[in-house]
Amino acid sequence: MSSRVFNPYDIRKDFPILDRVVRGRKLIYLDNAATSQKPKQVVAAIAKYYLWHNANVHRGLHLLSQEASQMYEEAHEYVARFINARSWEEIVFTYNVTEAINLVAFTWGMANVGPGDEILVTVMEHHSNMLPWRKLAKIRGARVVYVDVADSGELTYEEFEKLINRKTRVIAVTLMSNVLGTITADLVRRVAKLAHEYGAIVVVDGAQYVPHMPTDVRELGVDFLGFSSHKMLGPMGIGVLWGKREILEELEPFKTGGDTIKEVTLEGVVWHDLPWRFEAGTPNVGGAVGLKAAVEYLMKLGMDSVREHEKELVRYTFKRFNEELRDAVEVYGPKDPEARGGVIAFNVKELNHHTVGTALDMFGIAVRTGMHCAHPLHRRLGLAGSVRASYYVYNVKEEIDELVASLKTIIALRDKLKTGEVDERICTGT
Ligand SMILES: Cc1ncc(COP(=O)(O)O)c(C=O)c1O
């Protein structure tokens, strides 16, 4: 298969894990929405940092500390460039996107949301962009108002328009659903304008969007964006909060302690400049170095090409599912590959999603099953769960063929599998 700019077969050479044999078959990794694999370049950058440069940052005058500090700051710069932030000082490193959203809820939210205020949260959100707002609302006596998702799996501007009012302080919305694949960026641009007319801020969850397509925070017009390194070829344990400088500057730290301050007396404290005010304690320098390497890797591929590659995989999946599985498989979310990313949630009729996931594992195919941390969305769709295949830069059409062939075997054995017992005999069609 060829992509416009990069060749996924070449890319695969950077990911030794893709050569692993699991359950006697070559691994097919389709669980990228949960976490991506890491290329050699990222692992090498982390190893090089720990083997040759390791020191604590911002504390020592010695050379190693200066090197580590510079590498840590450079990582902020690369991330800023990646999402077209005005300055690296708008980039706060967190533990993951979950922490990034909690940071906004419990700094901006605690200072600006009060009794009777409203927070609009879409039904499509991952729990990470829903539960922090619910907790904030409970503490502050505010109300969470839910923005419904249409049966097509899309959000509509009219729903936001209907619900927004002068009491609305925050709109929390994902840029791409981790279940339905729905891309909301065009809508979010309009919603941001609407929100600002009402004096509300917009907090977007970029966990499934930033790793997969070009992101420009200035052009989106939102106030905060969060995402996680581990879903974009980088290491676990580091995430990003981008916030508009003028808003971040008004905020007190989320967590306090070392590195958050300029000066402390027994009577008072002067908080540090951005972004250090929000990065309490010794940070994950190795993680930041790995994230920088991941960003370099993706920039070299070109985010437009990443998007094109995944769109092609989605198109191909729909084609093959339609040809081979049409009557037995139900796929959720928008049908137009332009309107969705490389996340495909589905169910095999009459079979439990866990049974299908366990059976696919026997074929060496890694997918996610369950509700994918989006219980309210599954309930809204009337689903007890789903199977989710999700793609990234190293996935190829032959893997989709394998997925389809394995699903065909599973469907042929459906009556046997209904008992829920799955073992390796399935691979022989028995
Ligand atoms: C849309 C979305 N938001 C938030 C998260 C949470 O990510 P993390 O666990 O890295 O904080 C995920 C991860 O699955 C996600 O898909």
The ligand as an SDF file (V2000), in Angstrom:
LIG
                    3D

 16 16  0  0  0  0  0  0  0  0999 V2000
  -10.4110   11.0520   24.1580 C   0  0  0  0  0  0  0  0  0  0  0  0
   -9.5650   10.6500   25.3310 C   0  0  0  0  0  0  0  0  0  0  0  0
   -9.4440   11.4810   26.3590 N   0  0  0  0  0  0  0  0  0  0  0  0
   -8.6990   11.1890   27.4220 C   0  0  0  0  0  0  0  0  0  0  0  0
   -8.0130   10.0040   27.5110 C   0  0  0  0  0  0  0  0  0  0  0  0
   -7.1900    9.7280   28.7200 C   0  0  0  0  0  0  0  0  0  0  0  0
   -5.8440    9.6300   28.3950 O   0  0  0  0  0  0  0  0  0  0  0  0
   -4.7380    9.4420   29.5060 P   0  0  0  0  0  0  0  0  0  0  0  0
   -5.0750    8.1470   30.2050 O   0  0  0  0  0  0  0  0  0  0  0  0
   -3.4630    9.3870   28.7860 O   0  0  0  0  0  0  0  0  0  0  0  0
   -4.8480   10.5940   30.4410 O   0  0  0  0  0  0  0  0  0  0  0  0
   -8.1050    9.1000   26.4740 C   0  0  0  0  0  0  0  0  0  0  0  0
   -7.4040    7.7950   26.5620 C   0  0  0  0  0  0  0  0  0  0  0  0
   -7.8740    6.7670   26.2410 O   0  0  0  0  0  0  0  0  0  0  0  0
   -8.9020    9.4190   25.3460 C   0  0  0  0  0  0  0  0  0  0  0  0
   -9.0300    8.5850   24.3240 O   0  0  0  0  0  0  0  0  0  0  0  0
  1  2  1  0
  2  3  1  0
  2 15  2  0
  3  4  2  0
  4  5  1  0
  5  6  1  0
  5 12  2  0
  6  7  1  0
  7  8  1  0
  8  9  2  0
  8 10  1  0
  8 11  1  0
 12 13  1  0
 12 15  1  0
 13 14  2  0
 15 16  1  0
M  END
$$$$
